[in-house]
Amino acid sequence: MVIGDGVLTPAISVFSAVSGLELSMSKEHHHYVEVPIACAILIFLFALQHYGTHRVGFLFAPIVLMWLICISLIGIYNIFRWNPLVYQALSPVHMFKFLKKTQRGGWMSLGGILLCITGSEAMYADLGHFSQLSIQIAFSFVVYPSLILAYMGQAAYLSKHHIIESNYRIGFYVSVPESIRWPVLGVAILAAVVGSQAVITGTFSIIKQCSALGCFPRVKIVHTSSKAHGQIYIPEINWTLMLLCLAVTIGFRDTKRLGNASGLAVITVMLVTTCLMSVVMVVCWHKNLMVAVAFTLFFGFIEGLYFSAALIKFLEGAWVPIALSFIIFTIMYVWHYGTVKKYEFDVQNKVSINWLLGLGHTLGIARVRGIGLIHTELVTGIPAIFSHFVTNLPAFHQVLVFLCVKSVPVPHVRPEERFLVGRVGPKEYHIYRCIARYGYRDIHKDDTEFERDLICSIAEFIRSEPSSAGNSTILFRDPDSAEEKMTVVGTSSSNLNGVTISEAEADSGSLSNMAGASAQAETVTTPDKPRKRVRFRLPESTPTLKAETEEELNELMEARESGMVFIMGHSYMKAKRGSGKLKKMAINYGYEFLRRNSRGPTYALSIPRASTLEVGMAYHV
């Protein structure tokens, strides 16, 4: 519903602001002008997204503050001029009297005032960019009082001027003194653009987090600011939102039906949030169950009244957020279902380490120079893609790394806990497993930095392996093999006392020796062509290395100098024979369509295609 609200909020915000033109134009022409102007503003708004908000973000706070001061002063003016006693409406007693007197009519009218609280759901998205305290202070002492004064002023004006049904949508602009109507219109349009920007950015953040948790197809995420990590841009989502915004704006051409749609989306978000909050109170905060039930009943009853009233407007525009939510939910469910089935297939068809040990020291294949980086979703065992590859092509790299990039359900993973590194098989096999862990709000580095951190983490694992008892160790149990010990290793930038790497162009034939604590790894070059000279720098406190450890580090350096190849599975999924029709539709058509049209793994977005090897394989699930 929040993602769907990213479609409705820009449309109704801009269209409502532009509707003030109706007062200064003839009735025959205002409809022909409002829609094109609103569409032009929306196109301009979405076209600017890829530049990022950091370039014009300094204007946002002054615009919003100017708008809040503007509506506050207009509200105070209307209160004192038309009906000073309107302050009595703040008492909840009048709400009960109103509902008691009007009964069904009053209940149905609740759906029409939901626009008064739209936009508040954006605070949940803003929690990803601002602290909780800053939002509480801004809303309690600035935003909320301004809104109360604005609505009290409109109520005071309407109590003396009964506007007919056909003109209800310009009630705000009618209450604005005619002498300042045009400046207010300009500020309203700017405020609508800023408000829409907040919801669009919030939509990007939610989709990024859903994608990181495997609940949404992978999309291209562009970080538009090097300082503010929350400022992101997703091209596919941006243009999709723009087309949907234009569609609902042109299709409805009416703030009443747009308001019904936006209102239902907002009240649904609030109702679901209330239900989930009760779960948080019991599970996370360990509150008494009766407290959570009382919380849900109190707030759920109030929100339920508004929700039921909004559903009455189903045919008058409220069907839009339900349709959007159904489409988005279907995409998320199909993607998650297919991802789970693919992982289950990987687990069931993985190869045991005993099979690897049975191949002998040479693994039954030729070992070529370089590092082979095999991407897999598994944290234990040998992926089926590896056996599929070596069965058909008996050659592999002198150093193998099984890389598993995992998104964990926490916002950030500390750099010093980024990697888990372990060994697969005996030392002479030179096969390692590395699990890179990222939070759903972490930024993935580009390929050069990622390679450097990965190689340094493996080198640090090799160096400190004899004394790994002092490091954090995690055991992964594989039913077909022995336990795999994984050691926590930080990135090269966070691990100041660990191994670092330096690379430079070297002339043919140059050679450098590593001698104990001299912290220099042997550099191997070929006589036919120059290559990069790679050196390991070990901490000064490093004791004299054993011969086998020094040899293993030299092997890793030699492989790094020869280059790194990323080996990725290019698989497609098909439902097994005998599967139900729904499963066949979800896997054969839904998931496969999403997979073909989504991005690859996030860390591999900037990998040169010349260094990538894709291995095709069919998955029957």
N, C-alpha and C positions, 0 to 999 in steps of 0.2 A: 504493500500500500504506500510506503514511503517513496519507493522508486516510481510508482505511478503518480504520486504527488509531485514528483519532479517534472512531470508533463503538465499537470493542471495548474500548479502555482504560477509559473511564468506566464501562462496564457491568461489566467484571470487577473493577475496583478497588472500586466501591461494593458489588457483590454479595459479594465476598470479605470485605470489612470487616463486612458485616451478617451473614455466615454464623456469626459468633461467637455469635449468639443461640441457635444450635442446642444449645449446651452447657447452657443454662438453661431449655430448654423440652422438652416431651415430643415424641417422634418424630412423633406424629400431627399436631401443630400447627405445628412450626417451618417447614415448607414453605409453609404458608398465610400466615405472618407475614413471612418473609424477602423474598419477591417484592414484596408491596405496599410494604414499607418501602424496599426498594431503588429501586422505581419512583418513590416519593414524593421520595426524595433526588435522583434524576436529574432529575425535573421541576423541583424547586427550584433545582438547579444551573444548568440551561439557562435558566430564567426570570430568573436574576440576571445573565445575560451582558450584557444591554443597558445595565446600570448601569455596566459597566466594572470592572476589577479595581483601579483606583486608589483606590476608596473603602474596600475591605476588604483591599487588597494588603499593608498593614502587618501583617496577621495571618498571612500566608503563611509568612514566614521563621520566626517563633516556633513555628508548628504543625509545620513540617517538622523543625526542630531538636529539638523535643520528641519527635517520633516516632522520629527517629534515635537519640537518647539512650535512649529507652524500649526499643527493640529491642536496642540494644547491651548495656544492663544485664541484660535478660532473657537474652540470649545468654551473657554472662559467667556469670550465675547457673547456667544449665543446664550449661555446660561444667564448672565446678568441682564441681557436685553429682553429675552423672551420668557423665561420661566425660572426664576431663582429657586423655586421650591423643588426643582427636579432632583436635588440632592437626596430627597427622601427615598428615591427609588433605589438607593444603595441598600436599603433594609431588605433582608430576605423575606420579611413578612409579606411584602407586596407581591413577591413571586408566588407564594401560596394562595394569596387572594386572587391573583390573576388566573392561575390554573383552576381554582375552585369555581370561579365565575364563568370562565370560557369553556372548561372541560375539554371535549375532543378538539375543538377549534384551537384552543391554547396549546394543547399537546402537539398538534400538527404544525403550529407556528414555530415550534422549537427548531425544526429543520431549516427554517429560513434565516435564523440568526447565527448559524454555525460559522458564517464568514467572520464573525467578530473574534473568533479564536483561531482561525486558520493562520498558519505561520508559526504558531507556538511549537508545533512538532519539529520544526527546523532546529530547535534548541538541542534535541537529542543528537542530531548530526553535528552540530557545532561543538558538542562535547569532545569531538575528535580534534578540534583546533584550539579551543580555549579551555581554561580551567573551570572547574565547577563553581568556584567562588566568584569569578568574574561574571559568569552568566547570572548567578543569583543576585549579585549587586546591581548589574545593569537592568535586569528585568524588574526587580522589586522597587528600585528607586527612580528609574527613568522611564522604561517602556510601559509598565503597567499603569502608573499614574497618568501618563500622557494619553493612553488609550481610554481610560475611564473619563478623563476630561473631554476627550473628543466625542465619545458616544453620549455622554450627558448633554453636551452642547447640541448634538443632532436631535436627541430626544426632546430637548427644550424647544428647538425650532419646529419639530414635527407636531408638538402639542398645540402649537398656534397656527400651523399651516398644514392642513391635511392634503397630502400629495396623492393624486389619483394613481391607480395601479400602473398605467402605462408609463408613468414618469418616476417610478419608485427607484430605479437604478441610479438616478443622478441626485439622490437625496443629499449626499455629502456636498456636492458642488453647489446645490441650491442654497445650502446653509452658509456657504462662503460669501462674504460681502463682495458685491460685483466689482468693486474697485481693485481688488487683489486677486481676482479669479484666475487671470492668466499666469501670474507668477506662481500661484499655488499649483496650477496645472503642470507647469514646468518642473517644480520640485517633486510633485507626485509621480511623474514619469521617471525621473532620476531615482526616486526611492523604490519604484517598482522594479527597475533594472537591478538595483543593489540587492533587493530582497530575492529576486529571481536568481541572482548569482549565488546567493547563499544556499538556496535549495539545490541548484544544479551541482555545486561543489559537494554538498552533502550526499547527493545521489552518487557521484563519482566515488566518494569515500566508502559508501556502503557496498557498492559493487566490487571495489578493490578488495575489501575485507571478505566478502562472500567468495570471490574468486580464489583468494589465498587459502580459504578453508575448504575448497573443493566443492562449493555449492553453486558455482556460476562458471560458465565457459571462460577460459583464459582470454583476456583482452590486452591490448597494448596500453600500458600505463606510462604516461609521460610526466615527470616531475618538473613543474614549471619554475620552481624556485629552489635554489641551493641552500637557503636558510630555513624556510618554512616547509617542513616535510609534508604538511597536510594539503598543500596546494598541488593538486594533480590534475591531469587532463586525460580523458579516455576518448580517442577520436570516434570509435564506433558508437559508443553510447551517446556522445554529444550530438552527432548528426541524426541518430535515431530519435532522440528527444526533440530535436528541432522539427523534424517532419511530423511527429505526433502533436507537438504544440500547434503547428500551423494547421493541422487537420482539425483539431477540436475548435480552434479559433474560427476558422472558416466555416466549419460545420454548424456550430452553435450560433455564432454572431450575437450572443445574448449573455449578459452576466448572470441572469437568473439561473439558466441551466448550467452554466459553468460553475456557479456558486453551489448548486445542488451536488454536482460531481465532486468538487473540492471539499465540501463539507462532509460528505460521507467518508471520503478518504481520511480526513483528519480525525473524525470521531472514531473510526475503526482503529487507527493507529493508537489513539488514547485508550480505547477499551482493551486492546490486546496488551498494551504496555502495563495497564493496571493488573491484568491477570498474570503476566510474567513477573511483575514486581512482587506479587504475593509469593511466588515460587522462590524468588531471591531472598525474601524475608525469612523463609523457613530454611532453605538449603544453605545460603551463604551467610546470612546474619544470625542464624540460629534463634530466631524469635519464636515465641509461643505460637502454636498453630491457630489458636483462637484470635490472636492479634491479626494474623494474616487474613483470616476469614472475615473479621470485622472490617478490615481495610478494604477488602475486595467488595463486600456487600455495600459499604457506604459509597465509595467512589463508583463502583460498577453500577449501582442503581441510578445515579445521576447520569452517567454516561450512557447507560442503557436507554434512558428516556430520549436522549438526543439521537442515539443510534436508530431506535425504532421510528422516530419522527423523520429521520433522513431517509430511511428505506421507503417511506411513503412516496417519496419523489423519484422512485426508481425509473419510471418511464420518462421523467422530465429531466434527464441528464445524469441521475445518480448511477445509471448502469455503466457509465464509462470507467470509473475506478475499479468496479468489480471485474469488468472485461479485461482491463489492463493487468490487474492483479492475477487473474486466472492465467493469462498468457505468460507472465513473468514467472509465476509459480510452476507452470508446466515445464518451462525451459530449465528452471533450477532443479526440479525433481528429476527430469529425464537425465540431465547431466550428472547429478549426484548418483542416481541409480546406475548409470553406465560406468561411472568411475569406480564405484564399489564393486561391480561385477568384474571389471578389468583387473582390479587389485586381487580379488579372490582367485581369478584365473592364474595370475602371476604366482600367488602363494601355493596353489595346488600343483603347478607345473614347474616350480623351481627345482633346480638340480642340487643334490646334497654335496657337501664338501668332500665326502668320501669318494664321489665320482671324480672329483678333481684330483684327489690324491692318487687315484688309480691310474691316472695318465702318466705318472712318473715325473722325474725332474724336468724333463723337457716339455711336459704337458702333451707329448705326442705331436707337437707342431713346431714350426720354425718360429723363433723369436726374433723380431725385427727391431731396429733401433727406434726409440721414442717412447712416449707415454700414451697409452690407450685409456681414455676416460669413458667409462661405460655408465650411462644414465639408467637408473633403475628405481622403482618404487619400493623395493624390498629392503629391509634392514637386516635380514639374515639370509643365508643360503646364496646360491648362484642363480641368477636370473636365467630363464629359459632362452632368452635372446642370445646369451653367451654360448650355450651349447649348440644352438641353431647356427650360429656363425662359425664356430670352429669345426662343426661337422661338415660344413659345405666349403670352408676356406681354411685349410690347416696352416694358418700363419697368424701370429699375433705379436704385440709389442713387448719389449723387454720389461716394462713396468706396466702393470694393470691397476686401475683404480676403479672400484665400483662406487659410483657417486649416487647418493640418495639425498635429494633436496626436500626437506619436510617443512611444511608450514604448521606451526604449533598454535593452539588456541590462546595465545597471550599476545598483547600488543607488541612487545619488543623482547628480543633475546639479546642478552649482553654479549658484546664482542668476544670477551674472554671465555664464553661458553658456546661459541658459534659452532665449532666442529667436534664431532666424535670420530676418532680415528682408531682403526683396529687392523689386525693382520688376518689375511685369509690364507691358510695353509702354512707350510714351513717358510723360513726366511729366504731360502734360495729361490723360491718361486717369485718373489718380488710382486706380490699381489696384496693390495690393501683395500680396505673398505672405509669410506668417509661419508658421514652423515652431516650435512649442513642444515642447521636449524634456523628458521626465520620466523619472526612474529608476523601477524597479519598487517602490522603497520610499519614493518622494517623496509628499508630501501635496499634493493639488490644492486650490488656493484656491477660495473661493466666487466667484460670478459678478461681484460688484462689484470685488473686488481683481484678478480676472483681466482684466476690461475695462480697469481703470486701467493695469495693467502692459502690456497689449497696446498701448493707445493711446500710452503713453509710449515704448515701444520703437519704434513707427513714427515718432513725432516725433523721437526721437533719431537714427533712421536718416536722416530728411530733413535734419536739422540738420548731421550729420557726413558726409553723402554726398560732398561735394567732397573731404574729407580722409580718405576711407575707406581710403586706402592704408595707413594705420597700424593699421587694425583688422584683426581676423581675418576673412578672406573665404573662402567656400567656393563652388566652381563646380559647378552641376548641369547636366549635358549633356542636352539634349533633341534627339533625332534630327530633329525637324521644325522646329526653331527654333534661334535663337542660344543661347549659354550664358547661364544666369541666375546673376548674382552675388548671393550671400547674405552678409550681414554679421552677425556675432555681436553681439547686443545683450543686456545683462543686464536684470533687472527693475528697476523704479523704486526699490525699496528697496536693491538692491545697487549700483546705478550712481549713486554720490553725485555724480559730476561730469557727470551727464546731465540730460536734460529731466525735470522733474516737472510734475505737474498739480494744479490746485486747482479745486474746484467749489463754487459757492454759489448760493443763490437770488438772482436779480436782478430789479429792477423793470423794467417795460417801458420800452424806450427807452434804457437805459443803454449806454454804449459805452466801450471801453478800447482804446487803440492800442498796438501793438507797435512799438517803435522801436529797432532795432539791439540793443545789449547791455542794453537796459532790461528784457529778459526778460519782456515782457508781450505775449500774443497778442491780436489783435483779437477782441472779443466782439460777436457779431451777435445781435440779438434781433428779434422780430417785434412790431409794434405792437398786435396783437390780444390776446395773452396773455403772461403772464410765463413765463420759462423759466430753466433753470439757466445761470448765467454760468460759463463755462469759461475758464481761463487756463493758459497754459504759462509755466513759470518756467525760464528758461535759465541756465546757469552764468555767473558774472560774467566769466569768461575768454573767453566767446564773442565772436568778432570780429563786425563788422558783417555782417549777413546780406544775401545777394543778394536782389534784388527777387523773383525767381521762387521762391526758397526761402521767403521771408517769405509770399508769396502761397499757397504750398502748405501751409504751417503754418496759415495763416488758414482755408484750405479744410477742413483736417482738424478745426480747432476748431469751425467752423460745423457740420460734419457731426456732430460729437460732441454739440453742443448739441441738435441735432434728434433725437438718439436712435440706438440701435443695434438692428438686427434680426438674429437668428441664423437663417440659412437652412440647413436640414439635409435631406439626402436620406432619404426614407422609401421605401426600395426593398425589393422582394421578389425572391427568386431561384427560378428553375426550371431544371431540367436540359434541355439541348437535345434535340431529337428524335434518336432513334437512340442515346441514351446507354444504358449498361448498367443492369440492374436495381439493382445495388448503389449506383451513382451516383445514380439517381433516388430511391432510398430515403433516401440520405444528404442530398441537397440538398432535394428536394421536401418531405420529411417531417421528417427529423432536424434539419437546420440551420434550417429555417423555424420549426419548433416552438421550438427554443432561442432564435432571434432574437426571436420574438414574446413570449417569456416572460422575456427578459433585459432589463437596463437599457440606457439610451442611453449615449452617451459620458460618461465620468466628469465632465469639466468642465461638462457641460450639465445635470447633475442638478438644480441650483438655479436654472436660468434661468427667468424668468417665462414662462408659456405665452403670454401676450399678446405677448411679444417674439420668439416663435419661429414660423418659417414652414417647413413641411415640404413638400418637392417629391417627389411619388411617381414612381417609375420602375421598370420591370421589367428584371431582369438574366437573360439566358439564357446559361448557362455550360455 
